[in-house]
Amino acid sequence: MKIRLTCIMMILGLATVQAQDSFEKALIEHVRELTSPKLMGRETGTAGESDAAAYISRQFSEKGLELLYPGGYQDFSFVDNNSADTLFSQNVVAVIPGYDPQLREEYIVVGAHYDNLGTYTIRINGKDSLCIYPGADANASGVAALIELAAAAQGQFFMYKRSILFVAFGAGQKGAMGSWYFVNRAFPPSSVKMMINLDRLGRGSADDPPKAFCGQPHYELEHLLTRLTYNPFLPQVAVYGTDYFPSDHQAFMEKGIPVCMFTTGLHPHHQTLRDTPDKLDYEGMDAFCQYISLFIMEAANDPGDLYNRPNVMSSGTDRESVYTYSDADVPPRFMNGDVQSFLDRWVYTYLKYPREAVLQGVKGRVMVSMIIEKDGTITNVEATRTVHPLLDQEAIRVISASPKWKPGERNGEKVRVKITVPVYFELAPVR
């Protein structure tokens, strides 16, 4: 993985200062257009929201992306819970087809909602004054990133095995109806392998780094996010196996689809008149987008380990329930540490690179699943993603020899838990 990530970074470039300036300027321009007073705060169902959708559609087209629907618009309507009015909105959808015939019918959805709170009238000195919510961070920042990430991906379309959908969701401020409609009515959820949500990307700081939220514990996904952070050319991103605030990823999560929300978090200007373009950190947004861009590429090309959906399963040896790592109230612990501790303190300490594999130049990532029993012993060790018999056997050997774990718990009872870990065989260190 480290080698692959390094190669990708070389391909992507370590962008020149000129290119970085161009990306940053594009972000500024998108935010300026989306927060323009002429859009009247982009409230759902208004002309301002429609104008914002038209702007996004034009940007997708001008940057060479294929629009999935005529004009890119996926129209929908719903009844507003507050007003009981029927509101009309649209999602804007562009696609980059994957190049792998086996994977191109699988989709990575990258989304951001583009609507905002609109306007309100305040009476000052006996006169009505119209106030407009700019929504620079919420969520012009996410949409600006969406447009430029789509453009960057289009320039590298030949590098994605899976297809990628870039979706600007309408009605995000109305219970995330756009994303709900997309995954429940407009697109088969079984085809969606992951949803990446961009929501409020513009207000990070040195003391409050950008964040990645996985919605629920998901070891493989968290592990990849953390490994990207090891790259010295990318910003430090705090990774959480939890949810943060309601947003467009939740409709996907309810369908069992792995999700990741990128954000710089909430702040005092959130959903106020002070959420203006001048308060955004565009240089930080640029750096964050580099990280997200690389993550999108990894998600599009991953052989499938990231897409394990949490559920309760039956083991192959008996009918007693076996839970996933994310389903355990208290996950299994190795020497008072987590899964990464198991890899660092046991697997890579005692792993022996087979001599014949070294001579043959065989390397790669073996995915190994195992069940941690109620007494902490390891059973059912098997390679779920193989590389070469020599590497597969060594990975199974070292994991099978593991000391006892502290077992997982659910509802106060010890339970059997199945986890899957990556075992990397690398011939040379990354410099």
Secondary structure in CASP SS format (residue, H / E / C, confidence):
PFRMAT SS
TARGET T0000
AUTHOR 0000-0000-0000
METHOD secondary structure of the structure
MODEL  1
M C 1.00
K H 1.00
I H 1.00
R H 1.00
L H 1.00
T H 1.00
C H 1.00
I H 1.00
M H 1.00
M H 1.00
I H 1.00
L H 1.00
G C 1.00
L C 1.00
A C 1.00
T C 1.00
V H 1.00
Q H 1.00
A H 1.00
Q H 1.00
D H 1.00
S H 1.00
F H 1.00
E H 1.00
K H 1.00
A H 1.00
L H 1.00
I H 1.00
E H 1.00
H H 1.00
V H 1.00
R H 1.00
E H 1.00
L H 1.00
T C 1.00
S C 1.00
P H 1.00
K H 1.00
L H 1.00
M H 1.00
G H 1.00
R H 1.00
E E 1.00
T C 1.00
G C 1.00
T C 1.00
A H 1.00
G H 1.00
E H 1.00
S H 1.00
D H 1.00
A H 1.00
A H 1.00
A H 1.00
Y H 1.00
I H 1.00
S H 1.00
R H 1.00
Q H 1.00
F H 1.00
S H 1.00
E H 1.00
K C 1.00
G C 1.00
L C 1.00
E E 1.00
L E 1.00
L C 1.00
Y C 1.00
P H 1.00
G H 1.00
G H 1.00
Y E 1.00
Q E 1.00
D E 1.00
F E 1.00
S E 1.00
F E 1.00
V E 1.00
D C 1.00
N C 1.00
N C 1.00
S C 1.00
A C 1.00
D C 1.00
T E 1.00
L E 1.00
F E 1.00
S E 1.00
Q E 1.00
N E 1.00
V E 1.00
V E 1.00
A E 1.00
V E 1.00
I E 1.00
P C 1.00
G C 1.00
Y C 1.00
D C 1.00
P C 1.00
Q C 1.00
L C 1.00
R C 1.00
E C 1.00
E C 1.00
Y E 1.00
I E 1.00
V E 1.00
V E 1.00
G E 1.00
A E 1.00
H E 1.00
Y C 1.00
D C 1.00
N E 1.00
L C 1.00
G C 1.00
T E 1.00
Y E 1.00
T E 1.00
I E 1.00
R E 1.00
I E 1.00
N C 1.00
G C 1.00
K E 1.00
D E 1.00
S E 1.00
L E 1.00
C E 1.00
I E 1.00
Y C 1.00
P C 1.00
G C 1.00
A H 1.00
D H 1.00
A H 1.00
N H 1.00
A H 1.00
S H 1.00
G H 1.00
V H 1.00
A H 1.00
A H 1.00
L H 1.00
I H 1.00
E H 1.00
L H 1.00
A H 1.00
A H 1.00
A H 1.00
A H 1.00
Q H 1.00
G C 1.00
Q C 1.00
F H 1.00
F H 1.00
M H 1.00
Y C 1.00
K C 1.00
R C 1.00
S E 1.00
I E 1.00
L E 1.00
F E 1.00
V E 1.00
A E 1.00
F E 1.00
G C 1.00
A C 1.00
G C 1.00
Q C 1.00
K C 1.00
G C 1.00
A C 1.00
M H 1.00
G H 1.00
S H 1.00
W H 1.00
Y H 1.00
F H 1.00
V H 1.00
N H 1.00
R H 1.00
A H 1.00
F C 1.00
P C 1.00
P H 1.00
S H 1.00
S H 1.00
V E 1.00
K E 1.00
M E 1.00
M E 1.00
I E 1.00
N E 1.00
L E 1.00
D C 1.00
R C 1.00
L C 1.00
G C 1.00
R C 1.00
G C 1.00
S E 1.00
A C 1.00
D C 1.00
D E 1.00
P C 1.00
P C 1.00
K E 1.00
A E 1.00
F E 1.00
C C 1.00
G C 1.00
Q C 1.00
P C 1.00
H C 1.00
Y H 1.00
E H 1.00
L H 1.00
E H 1.00
H H 1.00
L H 1.00
L H 1.00
T H 1.00
R H 1.00
L H 1.00
T H 1.00
Y C 1.00
N C 1.00
P C 1.00
F C 1.00
L C 1.00
P C 1.00
Q C 1.00
V C 1.00
A E 1.00
V E 1.00
Y E 1.00
G C 1.00
T C 1.00
D C 1.00
Y C 1.00
F C 1.00
P C 1.00
S C 1.00
D C 1.00
H C 1.00
Q H 1.00
A H 1.00
F H 1.00
M H 1.00
E C 1.00
K C 1.00
G C 1.00
I C 1.00
P C 1.00
V E 1.00
C E 1.00
M E 1.00
F E 1.00
T E 1.00
T C 1.00
G C 1.00
L C 1.00
H C 1.00
P C 1.00
H C 1.00
H C 1.00
Q C 1.00
T C 1.00
L C 1.00
R C 1.00
D C 1.00
T C 1.00
P H 1.00
D H 1.00
K H 1.00
L C 1.00
D C 1.00
Y H 1.00
E H 1.00
G H 1.00
M H 1.00
D H 1.00
A H 1.00
F H 1.00
C H 1.00
Q H 1.00
Y H 1.00
I H 1.00
S H 1.00
L H 1.00
F H 1.00
I H 1.00
M H 1.00
E H 1.00
A H 1.00
A H 1.00
N H 1.00
D C 1.00
P C 1.00
G C 1.00
D H 1.00
L H 1.00
Y H 1.00
N C 1.00
R C 1.00
P C 1.00
N C 1.00
V E 1.00
M E 1.00
S E 1.00
S C 1.00
G C 1.00
T C 1.00
D C 1.00
R C 1.00
E C 1.00
S E 1.00
V E 1.00
Y E 1.00
T E 1.00
Y H 1.00
S H 1.00
D H 1.00
A C 1.00
D C 1.00
V E 1.00
P C 1.00
P C 1.00
R E 1.00
F E 1.00
M C 1.00
N C 1.00
G E 1.00
D C 1.00
V H 1.00
Q H 1.00
S H 1.00
F H 1.00
L H 1.00
D H 1.00
R H 1.00
W H 1.00
V H 1.00
Y H 1.00
T H 1.00
Y H 1.00
L C 1.00
K C 1.00
Y C 1.00
P C 1.00
R H 1.00
E H 1.00
A H 1.00
V H 1.00
L H 1.00
Q H 1.00
G C 1.00
V C 1.00
K C 1.00
G E 1.00
R E 1.00
V E 1.00
M E 1.00
V E 1.00
S E 1.00
M E 1.00
I E 1.00
I E 1.00
E C 1.00
K C 1.00
D C 1.00
G C 1.00
T C 1.00
I E 1.00
T E 1.00
N E 1.00
V E 1.00
E E 1.00
A E 1.00
T E 1.00
R E 1.00
T C 1.00
V C 1.00
H C 1.00
P H 1.00
L H 1.00
L H 1.00
D H 1.00
Q H 1.00
E H 1.00
A H 1.00
I H 1.00
R H 1.00
V H 1.00
I H 1.00
S H 1.00
A C 1.00
S C 1.00
P C 1.00
K C 1.00
W C 1.00
K E 1.00
P C 1.00
G E 1.00
E E 1.00
R E 1.00
N C 1.00
G C 1.00
E E 1.00
K E 1.00
V E 1.00
R E 1.00
V E 1.00
K E 1.00
I E 1.00
T E 1.00
V E 1.00
P E 1.00
V E 1.00
Y E 1.00
F E 1.00
E C 1.00
L C 1.00
A C 1.00
P C 1.00
V C 1.00
R C 1.00
END
